[in-house]
Amino acid sequence: RVFSGTGVTDASGNVTFVFTPPFPAVPAVSHAVQTAITAVTECRVTAIAAGSVTFNVRRAPAVVILGISVLQVPVPAAGVTVHCHAVSIGQGV
């Protein structure tokens, strides 16, 4: 069983993919991020089950101080496109 989908993060940086029908067990998932934001620092799984997976995307805006680029505290990245691929364990990703 294989699932592929694309979603856009909400204001909190979250996007959830629902597997219909659910996998028989928790699947192996992978993801890719597509965005014009250059400060994206991470996209991570925050919840996973046989029926869904939720990703959270955060970015760390950069500030230039005295010619040195400094990253600020990560904030939710809204409007980021996330591509998800899930397969049953044992099929490979």
C-alpha positions as CSV (number, residue, x, y, z in Angstrom):
1,R,0.0,0.0,0.0
2,V,1.3,3.4,-1.0
3,F,0.0,7.0,-0.2
4,S,1.3,10.2,-1.8
5,G,-0.2,13.6,-1.1
6,T,0.5,17.3,-1.0
7,G,-0.7,19.8,1.6
8,V,-0.1,23.4,2.7
9,T,0.8,24.3,6.3
10,D,-1.7,26.4,8.4
11,A,-0.9,29.4,10.6
12,S,0.7,27.1,13.2
13,G,2.9,25.5,10.6
14,N,1.0,22.2,10.7
15,V,-0.3,20.0,7.9
16,T,-2.1,16.7,8.4
17,F,-2.4,13.9,5.8
18,V,-5.2,11.4,6.4
19,F,-4.8,7.9,4.9
20,T,-8.1,6.6,3.6
21,P,-8.4,3.7,4.2
22,P,-5.9,3.6,7.1
23,F,-2.8,1.4,6.8
24,P,-2.9,-1.9,8.7
25,A,0.0,-0.5,10.9
26,V,1.9,2.7,11.2
27,P,3.5,3.3,7.8
28,A,7.0,4.6,7.0
29,V,6.8,8.2,5.8
30,S,9.0,10.6,4.0
31,H,8.5,14.2,3.1
32,A,9.8,17.1,1.0
33,V,9.2,20.8,1.5
34,Q,8.5,23.2,-1.4
35,T,8.5,26.9,-0.6
36,A,9.8,30.3,-1.6
37,I,10.8,31.0,2.1
38,T,14.6,30.7,2.3
39,A,14.6,30.5,6.1
40,V,13.0,27.1,6.5
41,T,14.9,25.2,9.1
42,E,12.9,22.1,9.8
43,C,10.0,19.9,8.8
44,R,9.3,17.2,11.4
45,V,6.7,14.6,12.2
46,T,4.7,15.7,15.2
47,A,2.1,12.8,15.2
48,I,1.8,9.6,13.3
49,A,-0.7,6.7,13.4
50,A,-2.1,4.1,11.0
51,G,-4.7,6.6,9.8
52,S,-2.8,9.9,9.5
53,V,0.5,11.8,9.9
54,T,1.0,15.5,10.9
55,F,4.1,17.5,10.0
56,N,5.2,20.8,11.6
57,V,7.3,23.3,9.6
58,R,9.3,26.0,11.4
59,R,11.6,28.7,10.0
60,A,14.3,30.8,11.6
61,P,14.3,34.3,10.2
62,A,17.7,35.9,9.7
63,V,18.8,39.3,11.0
64,V,22.0,41.1,9.9
65,I,23.8,42.7,12.8
66,L,27.1,44.6,12.0
67,G,27.3,42.6,8.7
68,I,26.8,39.2,10.5
69,S,23.7,37.1,9.7
70,V,22.1,35.9,12.9
71,L,19.2,33.4,13.1
72,Q,16.3,34.3,15.3
73,V,14.1,31.9,17.3
74,P,12.2,29.5,15.0
75,V,8.6,30.5,14.3
76,P,5.8,28.5,12.5
77,A,6.0,28.6,8.7
78,A,2.5,29.1,7.3
79,G,1.8,28.5,3.6
80,V,4.6,26.0,3.0
81,T,3.8,23.1,0.6
82,V,4.7,19.7,2.1
83,H,4.8,16.5,-0.1
84,C,4.2,13.3,1.8
85,H,4.9,9.7,0.8
86,A,3.8,6.8,3.0
87,V,4.2,3.0,2.5
88,S,3.5,0.0,4.5
89,I,6.4,-1.2,6.5
90,G,8.5,-3.7,4.5
91,Q,7.7,-2.1,1.1
92,G,10.6,0.4,1.2
93,V,10.3,4.2,0.8
